[in-house]
Amino acid sequence: MKPPEVDRAAGSRAAVAARRARAEVKRQVASRERTALDVAHSAWAGDPLAPEATLRVSELLKSIPTLGPTRTERIMAELGIAASKRVGGLGSRQRVRLREYLLGREGTARRPRSRLVVLAGPTAVGKGTVSRHIRETYPDVLLSVSATTRPPRPGEIDGEHYYFVSDAEFDAMIERGEFLEYATVHNASRYGTPRPPIDRALAEGKSVLLEIDLQGARAVKAAMPEALLVFLLPPTWEELVRRLLDRGTESAEEQQRRLDTAKVELAAQDEFDVKVVNEEVGQAAREVVELLDVPASRH
């Protein structure tokens, strides 16, 4: 039977009120007015229809500052909690695991954290664009500046985008042991990552992002196994080709060489810890920053 119209209207108002109440709980957690642990305790101690109890666990975790979709999905899998589970509907063992996770997180929340994240991917996938967005939007992230023997492209600034050096200068840096890694890319120019600034930043509790090529990523992982490797993917191969051609910074011969290299680079994606699809720059940047575990700019 179709319910009376008055009942349907009342049910709709109740559903809207419940959604608003849950949204308010998430806002309180996001603004640090309440902790996620406090919300969980409220869900387990009172009314099963309370907003804390009916809030999905995934929504609670995503409300925690610096925890976004990528990390939340990974944490849910580690805790053994399905995406559909609500906080009040967790079993006893799941409650223990969630509580222990939240306790551990709150216990370290005020301590400085540092993490080295290595961002790599095929040519023209947009690594530079994503890195530039992170530099402008997330000032707490330190982007390592690489040295290269290739000439600057239009708009690139020495010391900001790269250190542009001669082959002789690059050789001298190798002799002094100044590189964390270095390699020849596209059978042409050489690139290297100065290590001292990275070591200092990590020691100070800062997060560091390296944007380098595939060879460099492998070398960094060998030198620093604790580094997290992130592979930036294009939405499709056709989109990658379009981006390279539209860039217009290489000759036809160089474009073909880079596309051949890109096929090899894409085949290595399973070597990486995390994959991020660069369909929209802002979203891709957010996913990378989530892995760095730093706050977004308020400006």
PAFIDO-211160 format. One record per residue (C-alpha): x, y, z. Coordinates in Angstrom, 3 decimals, decimal comma, padded with zeros to 6 digits, always signed. Each point is the difference from the previous one (the first is absolute). Example, Ala and Ser with C-alpha at 12.3 -4.5 7.8 and 13.67 -1.06 7.14 Angstrom:
<pts>
u=+012,300; v=-004,500; w=+007,800
u=+001,370; v=+003,440; w=-000,660
</pts>
This chain:
<pts>
u=+000,000; v=+000,000; w=+000,000
u=+001,080; v=+003,551; w=-000,669
u=+000,508; v=+001,862; w=+003,335
u=-002,108; v=+003,082; w=+000,693
u=+001,485; v=+003,210; w=-001,357
u=+000,316; v=+001,473; w=+003,495
u=+002,141; v=-002,971; w=+001,108
u=+002,238; v=+000,301; w=-003,042
u=+000,561; v=+003,686; w=+000,704
u=+000,804; v=-000,691; w=+003,642
u=+002,429; v=-002,743; w=-000,994
u=+001,720; v=+002,292; w=-002,473
u=+000,418; v=+002,725; w=+002,651
u=+001,429; v=-002,544; w=+002,435
u=+002,510; v=-001,229; w=-002,603
u=+001,116; v=+003,552; w=-000,760
u=+000,412; v=+000,737; w=+003,710
u=+002,083; v=-003,174; w=+000,453
u=+002,281; v=+000,930; w=-002,891
u=+000,497; v=+003,475; w=+001,411
u=+000,803; v=-001,411; w=+003,435
u=+002,629; v=-002,323; w=-001,484
u=+001,426; v=+002,861; w=-002,043
u=+000,352; v=+002,019; w=+003,204
u=+001,905; v=-002,850; w=+001,663
u=+002,384; v=-000,148; w=-002,962
u=+000,457; v=+003,777; w=+000,119
u=+000,887; v=-000,164; w=+003,691
u=+002,643; v=-002,639; w=-000,668
u=+001,397; v=+001,890; w=-002,996
u=+000,270; v=+003,209; w=+002,036
u=+001,543; v=-001,908; w=+002,939
u=-002,870; v=+000,945; w=+002,329
u=-000,384; v=-003,740; w=+000,654
u=+002,291; v=-002,931; w=-000,530
u=-000,960; v=-003,003; w=-002,074
u=+000,544; v=-002,136; w=+003,092
u=-002,544; v=+002,051; w=+001,933
u=-002,523; v=-000,513; w=-002,801
u=+000,625; v=-003,749; w=+000,035
u=-000,455; v=-000,203; w=+003,766
u=-003,268; v=+001,941; w=-000,285
u=-001,210; v=-002,375; w=-002,710
u=+000,700; v=-003,049; w=+002,140
u=-001,419; v=+001,331; w=+003,256
u=-003,408; v=+001,383; w=-000,883
u=-002,904; v=+000,136; w=-002,416
u=+000,527; v=-002,260; w=-003,071
u=-001,850; v=+002,626; w=-002,061
u=+002,244; v=+002,869; w=+001,135
u=+001,956; v=+001,747; w=-002,795
u=+003,294; v=-001,331; w=+001,369
u=-001,319; v=-003,580; w=-000,163
u=-001,502; v=+000,272; w=-003,483
u=+003,081; v=+001,679; w=-001,490
u=+001,953; v=-002,264; w=-002,336
u=+003,503; v=-000,857; w=+001,225
u=+001,472; v=+001,138; w=-003,313
u=-001,677; v=+003,407; w=+000,359
u=+001,328; v=+000,350; w=+003,539
u=+003,557; v=-000,753; w=-001,121
u=-000,191; v=+002,344; w=-002,997
u=-001,062; v=+002,782; w=+002,388
u=+003,326; v=-000,214; w=+001,823
u=+002,308; v=+002,776; w=-001,273
u=+002,556; v=-001,378; w=-002,529
u=-001,905; v=-003,286; w=-000,464
u=-001,617; v=-000,064; w=-003,429
u=-001,507; v=-002,700; w=-002,232
u=+003,280; v=-001,706; w=-000,890
u=+001,274; v=-000,464; w=+003,544
u=-003,458; v=-000,736; w=+001,387
u=-000,486; v=-002,867; w=-002,441
u=+003,362; v=-001,455; w=+000,991
u=-000,703; v=+000,344; w=+003,737
u=-003,445; v=-001,603; w=-000,341
u=+001,586; v=-002,981; w=-001,738
u=+002,668; v=-000,292; w=+002,701
u=-002,664; v=+000,111; w=+002,721
u=-002,169; v=-002,550; w=-001,791
u=-003,046; v=+002,284; w=-000,092
u=-002,324; v=+000,063; w=-003,009
u=-000,769; v=+003,317; w=-001,673
u=-003,702; v=-000,318; w=+000,857
u=+000,562; v=-000,400; w=+003,753
u=-001,323; v=+002,633; w=+002,383
u=+001,834; v=+000,859; w=+003,222
u=-002,829; v=-001,262; w=+002,213
u=-000,321; v=-003,220; w=-001,960
u=+003,565; v=-001,234; w=+000,459
u=+000,601; v=-003,326; w=+001,679
u=+002,022; v=-000,209; w=+003,188
u=+003,270; v=-000,919; w=-001,713
u=-000,426; v=+002,722; w=-002,602
u=-000,648; v=+002,514; w=+002,774
u=+003,213; v=-001,025; w=+001,723
u=+002,024; v=+000,384; w=-003,227
u=-001,530; v=+003,388; w=-000,814
u=+000,497; v=+001,232; w=+003,553
u=+003,643; v=-001,099; w=+000,036
u=+000,609; v=+001,724; w=-003,331
u=-001,589; v=+003,266; w=+001,170
u=+001,838; v=-000,142; w=+003,324
u=+003,303; v=-000,470; w=-001,784
u=-000,749; v=+002,818; w=-002,411
u=-000,944; v=+002,441; w=+002,733
u=+003,072; v=-000,961; w=+001,985
u=+002,279; v=+001,049; w=-002,881
u=-002,081; v=+002,823; w=-001,441
u=+002,032; v=+002,753; w=+001,609
u=+003,401; v=-001,459; w=-000,835
u=+001,753; v=+001,251; w=-003,141
u=-000,277; v=-002,481; w=-002,833
u=+002,227; v=-000,411; w=-002,977
u=-000,357; v=-002,098; w=-003,112
u=+001,838; v=-000,223; w=-003,273
u=-002,352; v=-000,485; w=-002,958
u=+001,387; v=-000,642; w=-003,468
u=-002,250; v=+001,037; w=-002,905
u=+000,792; v=-001,539; w=-003,370
u=-001,821; v=-000,929; w=-003,192
u=+000,250; v=+000,033; w=-003,779
u=+001,002; v=+003,049; w=-001,974
u=-002,749; v=+002,640; w=-000,498
u=-002,220; v=-001,520; w=+002,697
u=+000,066; v=+003,331; w=+001,844
u=+002,455; v=-000,594; w=+002,857
u=+001,255; v=+003,579; w=-000,225
u=-003,515; v=+001,443; w=-000,045
u=-001,064; v=-002,054; w=+003,031
u=+003,203; v=+000,952; w=+001,860
u=-000,519; v=+003,673; w=-000,798
u=-003,577; v=-000,174; w=+001,323
u=+001,278; v=-001,579; w=+003,206
u=+002,693; v=+002,680; w=+000,364
u=-002,591; v=+002,773; w=-000,335
u=-002,756; v=-001,604; w=+002,113
u=+001,810; v=-001,973; w=+002,710
u=+002,875; v=+002,125; w=+001,370
u=+000,859; v=-002,570; w=+002,681
u=+001,234; v=-002,372; w=-002,702
u=+003,655; v=+000,352; w=-000,921
u=+000,576; v=-000,748; w=-003,679
u=+003,508; v=-001,133; w=-000,710
u=+001,669; v=+001,940; w=-002,821
u=+001,900; v=-002,242; w=-002,395
u=+003,093; v=+000,850; w=-002,001
u=-000,045; v=-000,599; w=-003,761
u=+002,230; v=+000,464; w=-002,983
u=-002,891; v=+000,743; w=-002,379
u=-000,691; v=+003,631; w=-000,952
u=-002,908; v=+001,844; w=+001,648
u=-003,411; v=-000,091; w=-001,650
u=-001,936; v=+003,264; w=-000,414
u=-001,025; v=+001,335; w=+003,405
u=+002,295; v=-002,241; w=+002,060
u=+002,103; v=+001,724; w=+002,649
u=+003,415; v=-001,188; w=+001,145
u=-000,080; v=-001,051; w=+003,648
u=-003,790; v=-000,185; w=+000,091
u=-000,928; v=-002,593; w=-002,595
u=+003,477; v=-001,519; w=-000,467
u=+003,640; v=+000,825; w=+000,517
u=+001,172; v=+000,299; w=-003,602
u=+003,636; v=-001,034; w=-000,111
u=+002,599; v=-000,899; w=-002,594
u=+001,307; v=-003,526; w=-000,505
u=+003,229; v=+001,009; w=+001,733
u=-001,892; v=+001,352; w=+003,017
u=-002,113; v=-003,161; w=+000,142
u=+003,147; v=-002,154; w=-000,026
u=+001,426; v=+002,054; w=+002,869
u=-003,140; v=-000,540; w=+002,084
u=+000,310; v=-003,749; w=-000,562
u=+003,631; v=+000,098; w=+001,120
u=-000,992; v=+001,813; w=+003,200
u=-002,679; v=-002,627; w=+000,759
u=-002,784; v=+002,582; w=-000,006
u=-002,677; v=-002,067; w=-001,755
u=-002,551; v=-002,335; w=+001,565
u=-000,444; v=-001,317; w=-003,534
u=+000,823; v=+001,042; w=-003,525
u=-000,712; v=-001,390; w=-003,444
u=-000,101; v=+000,700; w=-003,717
u=-003,566; v=+000,486; w=-001,224
u=-001,323; v=-000,525; w=-003,544
u=+003,560; v=-000,866; w=-001,094
u=+000,854; v=+003,671; w=+000,224
u=+000,093; v=+002,252; w=+003,070
u=+001,080; v=-000,957; w=+003,511
u=-002,024; v=+000,631; w=+003,160
u=+001,030; v=-000,307; w=+003,643
u=-001,512; v=+000,513; w=+003,466
u=+002,166; v=+001,863; w=+002,536
u=-000,127; v=-001,950; w=+003,279
u=+001,065; v=+002,455; w=+002,782
u=-003,178; v=+002,164; w=-000,161
u=-002,175; v=-003,131; w=+000,191
u=+001,832; v=-001,416; w=+003,002
u=-000,290; v=+003,337; w=+001,838
u=-003,722; v=+000,329; w=-000,716
u=-000,818; v=-003,537; w=+001,155
u=+002,045; v=+000,503; w=+003,176
u=-002,080; v=+003,126; w=+000,721
u=-003,259; v=-001,957; w=-000,356
u=-000,911; v=+001,462; w=-003,388
u=-001,554; v=-001,934; w=-002,875
u=+001,911; v=-000,130; w=-003,267
u=-001,306; v=-000,640; w=-003,504
u=+002,334; v=-001,097; w=-002,791
u=-001,195; v=+000,295; w=-003,588
u=+002,375; v=-002,149; w=-002,019
u=+000,181; v=-002,551; w=-002,801
u=-000,399; v=-003,763; w=+000,245
u=+003,722; v=-000,732; w=+000,280
u=+000,353; v=+002,554; w=+002,745
u=-002,946; v=-001,421; w=+001,925
u=+001,598; v=-003,432; w=-000,015
u=+003,304; v=+001,423; w=+001,206
u=-001,662; v=+001,940; w=+002,836
u=-001,877; v=-003,109; w=+001,144
u=+003,281; v=-001,918; w=+000,091
u=+001,728; v=+002,768; w=+001,995
u=-002,975; v=+000,803; w=+002,251
u=-002,367; v=-003,017; w=+000,268
u=-002,365; v=+001,963; w=+002,235
u=-000,904; v=+002,310; w=-002,912
u=-003,526; v=-000,341; w=-001,425
u=-000,090; v=-000,345; w=-003,790
u=-002,996; v=+001,543; w=-001,804
u=-000,637; v=-000,610; w=-003,704
u=-001,951; v=+002,698; w=-001,858
u=-002,152; v=-001,472; w=-002,768
u=-001,787; v=+001,679; w=-002,936
u=-003,744; v=-000,646; w=-000,383
u=+000,721; v=-001,745; w=-003,343
u=+002,904; v=-000,528; w=-002,377
u=-001,714; v=+002,272; w=-002,535
u=-000,119; v=+002,808; w=+002,563
u=+003,709; v=-000,424; w=+000,714
u=+000,801; v=+000,322; w=-003,714
u=-002,202; v=+003,092; w=-000,260
u=+001,705; v=+001,678; w=+002,956
u=+003,448; v=-000,634; w=-001,440
u=-000,922; v=+001,326; w=-003,438
u=-001,800; v=+003,042; w=+001,437
u=+003,028; v=+000,864; w=+002,123
u=+001,930; v=+000,900; w=-003,128
u=+003,379; v=+000,146; w=+001,759
u=+001,656; v=-002,881; w=-001,891
u=+000,757; v=-000,797; w=-003,617
u=-001,929; v=-002,761; w=-001,782
u=+002,987; v=-002,313; w=+000,466
u=+000,193; v=+000,784; w=+003,720
u=-003,765; v=-000,493; w=+000,383
u=+000,217; v=-003,480; w=-001,495
u=+002,954; v=-000,874; w=+002,226
u=-001,939; v=+001,122; w=+003,067
u=-003,085; v=-001,996; w=-000,999
u=+002,132; v=-003,114; w=-000,437
u=+001,465; v=+000,608; w=+003,465
u=-003,478; v=+000,581; w=+001,449
u=-001,101; v=-003,497; w=-001,052
u=+002,913; v=-001,483; w=+001,934
u=-000,698; v=+002,231; w=+003,004
u=-003,691; v=-000,937; w=+000,115
u=+000,938; v=-003,676; w=+000,095
u=+001,861; v=+000,624; w=+003,270
u=-002,963; v=+001,437; w=+001,921
u=-000,446; v=-003,114; w=+002,162
u=+003,395; v=+000,660; w=+001,593
u=-001,542; v=+002,977; w=+001,797
u=-001,781; v=+000,094; w=+003,360
u=-002,895; v=+002,232; w=-001,091
u=-001,528; v=+000,998; w=-003,354
u=-001,708; v=+003,355; w=-000,586
u=-001,873; v=+000,847; w=-003,209
u=+000,589; v=+003,555; w=-001,187
u=-003,385; v=+000,717; w=-001,522
u=-000,432; v=+003,305; w=+001,836
u=+003,062; v=+001,754; w=+001,421
u=-001,547; v=+001,174; w=+003,273
u=-001,328; v=-003,438; w=+000,900
u=+003,265; v=-001,739; w=-000,907
u=+001,922; v=+002,513; w=+002,128
u=-002,329; v=-000,585; w=+002,955
u=+000,534; v=-003,753; w=-000,212
u=+003,778; v=+000,445; w=+000,008
u=-000,126; v=+002,420; w=+002,936
u=-002,160; v=-002,450; w=+001,973
u=+002,897; v=-002,415; w=-000,241
u=+002,355; v=+002,686; w=+001,318
u=-002,300; v=+000,516; w=+003,008
u=+000,233; v=+003,794; w=+000,105
u=-002,781; v=+002,620; w=+000,372
u=-001,331; v=+002,007; w=-002,889
u=+000,573; v=+003,726; w=-000,215
u=-002,735; v=+002,184; w=+001,495
u=+000,673; v=+002,779; w=-002,488
</pts>
